[in-house]
Amino acid sequence: MEKLSIVKIGGNIIEDQSSLKAFLKLFSSIEGKKILVHGGGKRATSMASKLGIESKMVNGRRITDAETLEVITMVYGGLVNKNMVAQLQAFNTNAIGLTGADVNSIVSEKRPVKDIDYGFVGDVKQVNFKSVDALMQAGFVPVFCAITHDGNGQLLNTNADTITSQLAIGMSHLYETSIYYCFELDGVLKDINDKNSVIKHIDSKIYKDLLNEGIIADGMLPKLENCFNALQHGVTTINMGNISMLTKENDNFTRITL
């Protein structure tokens, strides 16, 4: 089975132009089929502030009202996505920028209201992996932003980590699929105050132990839940760390297996 690499980029790497350029150069050097997924929350918050729109967050999650959705669409789908696509072209990677609405690739449903109304936020329901594959077979490298749609004309703000894992699950029907979650740290840390305390391997048993010890918490918790869900549904390998893990020389990152 042919290999496919799905790389998710977020956080401060998107905000820093030199870091972003270095990442996109490394991404372009990945051999074989590949897909890029990106966020852009900090840029969206900054743009909303310039437009006089207050960003509302609850437990680190954005409340997406109609005005905020307009900003997110402009920033994720426009400013951030198209700048990445343009830079990838400069590295001879024939990228195509996408939301989940393009070629009906990722369909979500609006998150139901329980304790909190998150507004226009989507939970992924279906990945049309054959449509995504058709683009790759035509020689394009998909670059997905964190926007999906509901199939009825409504765009939805959708967590980029979740898009990554659900895309990988879908594409694993056709490819031996690996995920790379790229962020500022070298990997999952045993001690959040010690950047050198990278846990190089996490499997299901180690994960339970880390949970019981309180080492895995906050934002890392849903990220790792996504990882294990993906591994249980056909994804081959998952790696987490800084952009240097995309090189063959670096082995200082976290590998996640079942």
Residue frames relative to the residue before (quaternion, step in Angstrom):
aa qw qx qy qz dx dy dz
M 1.0000 0.0000 0.0000 0.0000 0.00 0.00 0.00
E 0.4864 -0.6793 0.4709 0.2832 3.59 -0.90 0.95
K 0.4331 -0.7166 0.4897 0.2430 3.57 -1.07 0.76
L 0.0914 -0.7651 0.6363 0.0374 3.54 -1.23 0.70
S 0.1683 -0.7696 0.6095 0.0888 3.57 -0.95 0.94
I 0.0812 -0.7700 0.6318 0.0376 3.57 -0.87 0.99
V 0.0909 -0.8214 0.5630 -0.0132 3.55 -0.56 1.23
K 0.1367 -0.7763 0.6113 0.0715 3.56 -0.91 0.97
I 0.0822 -0.7941 0.6021 0.0083 3.55 -0.87 1.02
G 0.1374 0.7997 -0.5742 0.1090 3.56 -0.98 0.79
G 0.6954 0.5211 -0.3224 0.3755 3.51 -1.30 -0.39
N 0.8381 -0.2316 0.1701 0.4638 3.50 -1.22 -0.65
I 0.5313 0.6334 -0.4185 0.3760 3.59 1.19 -0.38
I 0.6430 0.5157 -0.3214 0.4661 3.59 1.03 -0.75
E 0.6839 0.5163 -0.2848 0.4296 3.58 1.02 -0.83
D 0.7222 0.4091 -0.2329 0.5068 3.58 1.09 -0.71
Q 0.4121 -0.7663 0.4381 0.2258 3.58 -0.40 1.25
S 0.6646 0.4906 -0.3241 0.4611 3.61 0.95 -0.75
S 0.6418 0.5089 -0.3194 0.4766 3.61 1.03 -0.77
L 0.6488 0.5193 -0.3139 0.4592 3.56 1.00 -0.86
K 0.6510 0.5150 -0.3162 0.4594 3.58 0.94 -0.87
A 0.6469 0.5155 -0.3137 0.4662 3.58 0.99 -0.86
F 0.6435 0.5176 -0.3184 0.4654 3.58 1.01 -0.83
L 0.6901 0.4919 -0.2953 0.4411 3.59 0.80 -1.01
K 0.6013 0.5406 -0.3502 0.4728 3.57 1.14 -0.61
L 0.6656 0.4873 -0.2954 0.4819 3.60 0.97 -0.88
F 0.6300 0.5356 -0.3300 0.4554 3.58 0.98 -0.85
S 0.6565 0.5258 -0.3068 0.4455 3.57 0.97 -0.89
S 0.6775 0.5076 -0.2905 0.4461 3.57 1.13 -0.63
I 0.4744 0.6598 -0.4519 0.3680 3.62 1.25 -0.13
E 0.3629 -0.7490 0.5155 0.2037 3.56 -0.77 1.03
G 0.7878 0.3388 -0.2465 0.4515 3.55 -1.19 0.59
K 0.7589 -0.3576 0.2828 0.4649 3.55 -1.34 -0.28
K 0.0781 0.8012 -0.5883 0.0766 3.58 -1.04 0.78
I 0.1429 -0.7477 0.6449 0.0685 3.52 -1.33 0.56
L 0.1962 -0.7634 0.6051 0.1121 3.56 -1.09 0.77
V 0.0700 -0.7625 0.6422 0.0350 3.58 -1.05 0.85
H 0.0081 -0.8215 0.5699 -0.0177 3.60 -0.88 0.89
G 0.3744 -0.6726 0.5897 0.2443 3.50 -1.37 0.42
G 0.0687 -0.8015 0.5892 0.0759 3.54 -0.99 -0.91
G 0.2224 0.8431 -0.4678 0.1446 3.54 1.26 0.48
K 0.6587 0.5115 -0.3212 0.4487 3.59 0.94 -0.85
R 0.6485 0.5028 -0.3154 0.4766 3.57 1.00 -0.80
A 0.6394 0.5223 -0.3239 0.4621 3.61 1.02 -0.76
T 0.6407 0.5188 -0.3203 0.4667 3.58 1.00 -0.82
S 0.6507 0.5166 -0.3034 0.4666 3.57 1.00 -0.87
M 0.6746 0.4884 -0.2964 0.4675 3.59 0.91 -0.89
A 0.6266 0.5353 -0.3338 0.4576 3.58 1.00 -0.81
S 0.6409 0.5291 -0.3174 0.4567 3.57 0.99 -0.85
K 0.6467 0.5201 -0.3127 0.4621 3.60 0.98 -0.85
L 0.7157 0.4300 -0.2392 0.4956 3.57 1.12 -0.70
G 0.5248 -0.6666 0.3913 0.3564 3.56 1.31 0.10
I 0.5137 0.6203 -0.4220 0.4161 3.57 1.20 0.54
E 0.3566 -0.7545 0.5123 0.2028 3.57 -0.66 1.10
S 0.2984 -0.7357 0.5798 0.1832 3.58 -0.95 0.91
K 0.1540 -0.7980 0.5795 0.0595 3.58 -0.68 1.10
M 0.0417 -0.7982 0.6006 -0.0202 3.57 -0.80 1.08
V 0.0506 -0.7643 0.6420 0.0333 3.57 -1.11 0.75
N 0.8314 -0.0773 -0.0043 0.5502 3.58 -0.61 1.19
G 0.7228 -0.4601 0.2329 0.4601 3.56 0.99 0.91
R 0.6431 0.5013 -0.3232 0.4802 3.59 1.27 0.00
R 0.4504 -0.7234 0.4696 0.2309 3.54 -0.92 0.98
I 0.3168 -0.6873 0.6191 0.2097 3.54 -1.08 0.83
T 0.1471 -0.8261 0.5426 0.0394 3.59 -0.55 1.16
D 0.0576 -0.7818 0.6209 -0.0027 3.56 -0.17 1.31
A 0.7558 -0.4037 0.2490 0.4515 3.61 -1.27 0.10
E 0.6621 0.5019 -0.3095 0.4625 3.61 0.94 -0.85
T 0.6601 0.5088 -0.3018 0.4629 3.56 0.96 -0.90
L 0.6215 0.5414 -0.3420 0.4513 3.59 1.02 -0.76
E 0.6212 0.5334 -0.3408 0.4621 3.60 1.02 -0.73
V 0.6575 0.5006 -0.3044 0.4738 3.58 0.96 -0.89
I 0.6572 0.5159 -0.3083 0.4548 3.58 0.91 -0.94
T 0.6454 0.5160 -0.3217 0.4623 3.58 0.97 -0.83
M 0.6569 0.5052 -0.3056 0.4688 3.58 0.97 -0.86
V 0.7382 0.4409 -0.2357 0.4530 3.56 0.83 -1.03
Y 0.7161 0.4327 -0.2627 0.4806 3.60 0.73 -1.05
G 0.7754 0.3934 -0.1894 0.4563 3.54 0.65 -1.20
G 0.7428 0.3779 -0.2085 0.5118 3.58 1.18 -0.54
L 0.8083 0.3516 -0.1870 0.4337 3.53 -0.04 -1.37
V 0.7461 0.3994 -0.2339 0.4786 3.59 0.63 -1.12
N 0.6932 0.5025 -0.2887 0.4285 3.57 0.77 -1.06
K 0.7288 0.4442 -0.2660 0.4481 3.58 0.74 -0.99
N 0.5959 0.5381 -0.3694 0.4680 3.60 1.12 -0.53
M 0.6424 0.5107 -0.3197 0.4736 3.58 1.01 -0.80
V 0.6491 0.5223 -0.3182 0.4523 3.57 0.91 -0.93
A 0.6599 0.5136 -0.3080 0.4536 3.58 0.93 -0.90
Q 0.6748 0.4839 -0.2999 0.4696 3.58 0.96 -0.85
L 0.6280 0.5277 -0.3378 0.4616 3.59 1.06 -0.69
Q 0.6005 0.5444 -0.3556 0.4654 3.59 1.08 -0.67
A 0.6347 0.5353 -0.3253 0.4525 3.58 1.07 -0.76
F 0.7026 0.3988 -0.2515 0.5330 3.59 1.24 -0.47
N 0.5434 -0.6683 0.3648 0.3534 3.59 1.26 0.53
T 0.4810 0.5949 -0.4782 0.4313 3.55 1.10 0.82
N 0.2919 -0.7980 0.5056 0.1494 3.57 -0.46 1.23
A 0.0191 -0.8581 0.5103 -0.0546 3.53 0.44 1.35
I 0.1210 -0.7487 0.6446 0.0965 3.53 -1.30 0.49
G 0.3268 -0.7756 0.5138 0.1662 3.58 -0.67 1.14
L 0.0352 -0.8350 0.5458 -0.0599 3.57 -0.81 1.04
T 0.1976 -0.6500 0.7023 0.2129 3.46 -1.47 0.32
G 0.6720 -0.4833 0.3605 0.4300 3.57 -1.26 0.06
A 0.5837 0.5809 -0.3722 0.4282 3.59 1.25 -0.32
D 0.5995 0.5772 -0.3616 0.4203 3.59 1.12 -0.62
V 0.8328 -0.0373 -0.0914 0.5448 3.55 -0.85 1.16
N 0.5289 -0.6679 0.3846 0.3555 3.58 1.19 0.68
S 0.2192 0.8618 -0.4411 0.1210 3.55 1.19 0.66
I 0.8108 0.0640 -0.0184 0.5814 3.62 0.97 -0.81
V 0.1084 -0.7988 0.5916 0.0159 3.55 -0.55 1.24
S 0.0802 -0.7971 0.5982 0.0158 3.57 -0.91 0.97
E 0.2902 -0.6967 0.6050 0.2536 3.51 -1.35 0.03
K 0.5668 -0.6035 0.4433 0.3435 3.54 -1.08 0.78
R 0.5060 -0.6779 0.4423 0.2980 3.54 -0.79 1.06
P 0.4194 -0.7178 0.4876 0.2668 3.62 -0.71 1.00
V 0.4908 -0.6592 0.4872 0.2952 3.55 -1.13 0.69
K 0.0354 -0.7613 0.6474 0.0073 3.56 -0.85 1.05
D 0.8086 -0.0091 0.0345 0.5873 3.60 -0.20 -1.21
I 0.7975 0.1912 -0.0601 0.5690 3.56 1.09 -0.79
D 0.2977 -0.7164 0.6004 0.1944 3.56 -1.07 0.77
Y 0.2006 -0.8156 0.5355 0.0888 3.58 -0.32 1.28
G 0.4953 -0.6746 0.4277 0.3415 3.59 1.24 -0.05
F 0.8084 -0.2537 0.2103 0.4877 3.55 -1.05 -0.86
V 0.3024 0.7257 -0.5376 0.3047 3.55 0.59 1.28
G 0.2220 -0.8188 0.5221 0.0873 3.56 -0.85 0.98
D 0.2105 -0.7178 0.6467 0.1488 3.53 -1.22 0.65
V 0.4826 -0.7128 0.4279 0.2754 3.57 -0.64 1.17
K 0.1788 -0.7945 0.5780 0.0511 3.53 -0.89 1.07
Q 0.8184 -0.0197 0.0758 0.5692 3.59 0.96 -0.86
V 0.1458 -0.7454 0.6442 0.0902 3.55 -1.10 0.82
N 0.2372 -0.7680 0.5803 0.1314 3.57 -0.67 1.09
F 0.1576 -0.8655 0.4715 0.0618 3.50 0.45 1.34
K 0.6034 0.5614 -0.3698 0.4289 3.60 1.09 -0.53
S 0.6274 0.5203 -0.3350 0.4727 3.61 1.09 -0.66
V 0.6420 0.5047 -0.3177 0.4819 3.59 1.01 -0.84
D 0.6603 0.5123 -0.3088 0.4540 3.57 0.95 -0.87
A 0.5978 0.5667 -0.3667 0.4324 3.60 1.05 -0.70
L 0.6381 0.5101 -0.3227 0.4779 3.60 1.04 -0.74
M 0.6750 0.4865 -0.3010 0.4660 3.58 0.93 -0.86
Q 0.6415 0.5191 -0.3262 0.4610 3.58 1.02 -0.76
A 0.6550 0.4924 -0.3027 0.4867 3.58 1.21 -0.54
G 0.6230 -0.5916 0.3187 0.4003 3.59 1.30 0.08
F 0.5596 0.6118 -0.3890 0.4016 3.59 1.26 0.17
V 0.3005 -0.7118 0.6043 0.1948 3.56 -1.26 0.56
P 0.3106 -0.7803 0.5099 0.1863 3.64 -0.37 1.18
V 0.0783 -0.7562 0.6486 0.0376 3.55 -1.08 0.86
F 0.1159 -0.8356 0.5368 0.0138 3.57 -0.22 1.31
C 0.2413 -0.7165 0.6311 0.1732 3.54 -1.07 0.80
A 0.6343 -0.5858 0.3745 0.3380 3.57 -1.32 0.28
I 0.5024 0.6018 -0.4528 0.4248 3.56 0.82 1.08
T 0.0596 -0.7726 0.6313 0.0307 3.57 -0.98 0.89
H 0.3019 -0.7357 0.5572 0.2390 3.62 -1.21 -0.35
D 0.4882 -0.6994 0.4522 0.2610 3.55 -1.26 0.42
G 0.5720 -0.6089 0.3786 0.3984 3.60 1.26 0.07
N 0.7207 0.3856 -0.2329 0.5269 3.57 1.31 -0.14
G 0.7185 -0.4750 0.2436 0.4459 3.55 1.17 0.62
Q 0.6371 0.5359 -0.3288 0.4459 3.59 1.27 -0.02
L 0.3070 -0.7224 0.5907 0.1872 3.58 -0.85 1.01
L 0.1180 -0.7993 0.5879 0.0405 3.57 -1.15 0.67
N 0.4301 -0.6637 0.5549 0.2583 3.55 -1.02 0.88
T 0.0063 0.8300 -0.5522 0.0786 3.59 -0.64 1.12
N 0.5645 -0.6355 0.4164 0.3225 3.55 -0.91 0.96
A 0.4589 -0.7249 0.4476 0.2523 3.58 -0.72 1.10
D 0.6099 0.5388 -0.3585 0.4574 3.62 1.07 -0.64
T 0.6634 0.5005 -0.2996 0.4686 3.56 1.01 -0.85
I 0.6072 0.5381 -0.3469 0.4705 3.59 1.01 -0.79
T 0.6506 0.5351 -0.3107 0.4402 3.57 0.94 -0.93
S 0.7120 0.4519 -0.2734 0.4627 3.58 0.77 -1.00
Q 0.6722 0.4900 -0.3063 0.4630 3.60 0.98 -0.78
L 0.5999 0.5351 -0.3460 0.4838 3.59 1.10 -0.67
A 0.6668 0.5122 -0.2982 0.4519 3.55 0.92 -0.96
I 0.6293 0.5235 -0.3317 0.4688 3.59 0.99 -0.81
G 0.6684 0.5013 -0.2988 0.4612 3.58 0.92 -0.91
M 0.7168 0.4589 -0.2627 0.4545 3.57 0.82 -1.01
S 0.5636 0.6117 -0.3924 0.3927 3.61 1.19 -0.38
H 0.5076 0.6129 -0.4321 0.4244 3.60 1.28 -0.07
L 0.7776 0.3359 -0.1474 0.5107 3.57 1.17 -0.64
Y 0.8028 0.2150 -0.0669 0.5521 3.59 1.14 -0.65
E 0.4649 -0.5724 0.5760 0.3528 3.50 -1.39 0.24
T 0.0906 -0.8829 0.4598 -0.0292 3.53 0.02 1.39
S 0.0870 -0.7752 0.6252 0.0246 3.55 -0.99 0.97
I 0.2386 -0.7512 0.5993 0.1400 3.56 -1.15 0.72
Y 0.0880 -0.7520 0.6510 0.0538 3.53 -1.17 0.77
Y 0.1251 -0.7725 0.6201 0.0558 3.58 -0.59 1.17
C 0.1005 -0.8228 0.5593 0.0108 3.59 -0.39 1.27
F 0.1667 0.7587 -0.6200 0.1098 3.56 -0.92 0.95
E 0.7715 -0.4071 0.2256 0.4339 3.61 -1.26 -0.09
L 0.6948 0.4882 -0.2769 0.4497 3.59 1.02 -0.80
D 0.6006 -0.5876 0.4118 0.3527 3.56 -1.29 0.36
G 0.7678 -0.2089 0.1475 0.5874 3.57 1.26 -0.29
V 0.6953 -0.3713 0.3426 0.5112 3.56 -1.22 -0.50
L 0.2549 -0.8044 0.5251 0.1105 3.57 -0.74 1.09
K 0.4484 -0.6600 0.5326 0.2822 3.57 -1.11 0.75
D 0.7647 0.1423 -0.0671 0.6249 3.55 1.16 -0.75
I 0.4084 -0.7525 0.4629 0.2296 3.59 -0.43 1.22
N 0.6834 0.4773 -0.2793 0.4767 3.59 1.22 -0.49
D 0.7015 0.3843 -0.2514 0.5450 3.58 1.30 -0.05
K 0.2942 -0.8052 0.4941 0.1448 3.57 -0.22 1.30
N 0.6586 0.5092 -0.3085 0.4602 3.58 1.24 -0.30
S 0.5759 0.6187 -0.3686 0.3869 3.60 1.29 -0.05
V 0.1310 0.8325 -0.5254 0.1175 3.57 0.94 0.91
I 0.2920 -0.7094 0.6141 0.1853 3.56 -0.98 0.91
K 0.2915 -0.8278 0.4541 0.1537 3.60 -0.24 1.25
H 0.8028 0.1038 -0.0648 0.5836 3.60 1.15 -0.45
I 0.0033 -0.7712 0.6364 -0.0137 3.55 -0.97 0.93
D 0.0128 -0.7611 0.6483 0.0148 3.56 -0.87 0.99
S 0.7770 -0.3617 0.2195 0.4660 3.61 -1.25 0.00
K 0.6751 0.4910 -0.2993 0.4622 3.59 0.93 -0.89
I 0.6643 0.4952 -0.3070 0.4682 3.57 0.88 -0.94
Y 0.6139 0.5606 -0.3372 0.4417 3.56 1.05 -0.81
K 0.6608 0.5014 -0.3082 0.4659 3.61 0.92 -0.90
D 0.6421 0.5209 -0.3187 0.4635 3.57 1.01 -0.82
L 0.6625 0.5065 -0.3002 0.4632 3.59 0.97 -0.90
L 0.6167 0.5371 -0.3312 0.4707 3.58 1.12 -0.72
N 0.6778 0.5013 -0.2858 0.4557 3.56 0.90 -0.98
E 0.6890 0.4624 -0.2718 0.4874 3.58 1.12 -0.69
G 0.4818 -0.6911 0.4241 0.3323 3.59 1.28 -0.14
I 0.4186 0.7194 -0.4585 0.3116 3.59 1.28 0.26
I 0.7120 0.3380 -0.2222 0.5740 3.57 1.09 -0.72
A 0.2523 0.7609 -0.5554 0.2211 3.57 -0.54 1.17
D 0.7940 0.3440 -0.2322 0.4442 3.54 -1.40 -0.05
G 0.8623 -0.1135 0.0884 0.4856 3.59 -0.99 -0.90
M 0.6156 0.5615 -0.3517 0.4267 3.59 1.16 -0.51
L 0.5657 0.6369 -0.3724 0.3684 3.58 1.17 -0.55
P 0.7177 0.4037 -0.2796 0.4937 3.67 0.69 -0.92
K 0.5860 0.5780 -0.3716 0.4294 3.59 1.12 -0.63
L 0.7138 0.4350 -0.2591 0.4839 3.59 0.88 -0.94
E 0.5787 0.5571 -0.3782 0.4601 3.60 1.12 -0.54
N 0.6263 0.5248 -0.3185 0.4805 3.59 1.05 -0.81
C 0.6400 0.5493 -0.3200 0.4316 3.56 0.99 -0.90
F 0.7179 0.4432 -0.2680 0.4651 3.59 0.75 -1.01
N 0.5967 0.5473 -0.3602 0.4634 3.58 1.10 -0.61
A 0.6569 0.5083 -0.3049 0.4659 3.58 0.99 -0.87
L 0.6602 0.5090 -0.3072 0.4590 3.60 0.94 -0.88
Q 0.6670 0.4989 -0.2935 0.4691 3.58 1.08 -0.71
H 0.7547 0.3525 -0.1882 0.5204 3.59 1.26 -0.33
G 0.8260 -0.3510 0.1173 0.4253 3.54 0.89 0.98
V 0.5473 0.6004 -0.4162 0.4083 3.61 1.21 -0.25
T 0.4609 -0.7347 0.4388 0.2349 3.58 -0.89 0.98
T 0.8065 -0.0852 0.1057 0.5754 3.59 0.69 -1.09
I 0.1210 -0.7653 0.6275 0.0772 3.55 -1.26 0.54
N 0.0604 -0.7904 0.6096 0.0009 3.55 -0.92 0.99
M 0.0991 -0.7923 0.6010 0.0338 3.56 -1.08 0.80
G 0.4094 0.7021 -0.5113 0.2792 3.58 -0.86 0.94
N 0.6766 -0.4494 0.3477 0.4684 3.56 -1.22 -0.34
I 0.7534 -0.4547 0.2385 0.4108 3.55 -1.30 0.30
S 0.5757 0.6146 -0.3842 0.3784 3.60 1.15 -0.48
M 0.5456 0.6108 -0.4212 0.3896 3.63 1.17 -0.26
L 0.5770 0.5836 -0.3788 0.4277 3.59 1.26 -0.25
T 0.6133 0.5033 -0.3526 0.4962 3.58 1.30 -0.12
K 0.5395 -0.6369 0.4436 0.3265 3.57 -1.13 0.55
E 0.6070 0.5988 -0.3461 0.3915 3.58 1.22 -0.44
N 0.7276 0.4491 -0.2433 0.4580 3.60 1.05 -0.70
D 0.0412 -0.8001 0.5980 0.0222 3.57 -0.93 0.90
N 0.5193 0.6402 -0.4097 0.3906 3.58 1.27 0.28
F 0.4833 0.6007 -0.4919 0.4045 3.54 0.27 1.34
T 0.5475 -0.6250 0.4477 0.3305 3.58 -1.28 0.12
R 0.1710 -0.7567 0.6253 0.0846 3.56 -0.86 1.05
I 0.1424 -0.7979 0.5830 0.0569 3.56 -0.88 0.95
T 0.0339 0.7921 -0.6047 0.0752 3.56 -0.77 1.09
L 0.6151 -0.5586 0.4006 0.3862 3.59 -1.24 0.28
